[in-house]
């Protein structure tokens, strides 16, 4: 029995050594798989970042765009969107892109429509416009010092737009 005990202990230690070596190899294998997945995700993220950076360069600054709607005073976003029916009426009257055509025409004629003159070297200009329906528009104007609102009525005849100031309110 005394001669068998050292062999049993040696077998147990050998079994434990093989078992722990196998566990170590398994953990290293899992770690290598996880490292490859992390590298793959990092490379995909880098590609997406490069692609989004390249797309940012393709966006034209606002002053070079074909249509430059006035910015400025924040109107409620829901206010001033033409319904499908209004768009169709205006298209039948000769406007290809009703909202764009109306806003561009208003911007061209704004100096004739704004009832106030600029002060302290400022120039009155329409900063924001909302086309309310197929007959009316709301506009905000200012010169940097003073401003106000206009309610405008417009008529369209064969693609020609005529504007009339219905009411104005100075701020």
Secondary structure as UniProt FT lines:
FT   HELIX           2..56
FT   TURN            57..58
FT   HELIX           62..64
FT   TURN            77..78
FT   HELIX           84..92
FT   TURN            93..94
FT   HELIX           98..113
FT   TURN            120..121
FT   STRAND          125..131
FT   STRAND          136..142
FT   STRAND          147..157
FT   TURN            158..159
FT   STRAND          160..170
//
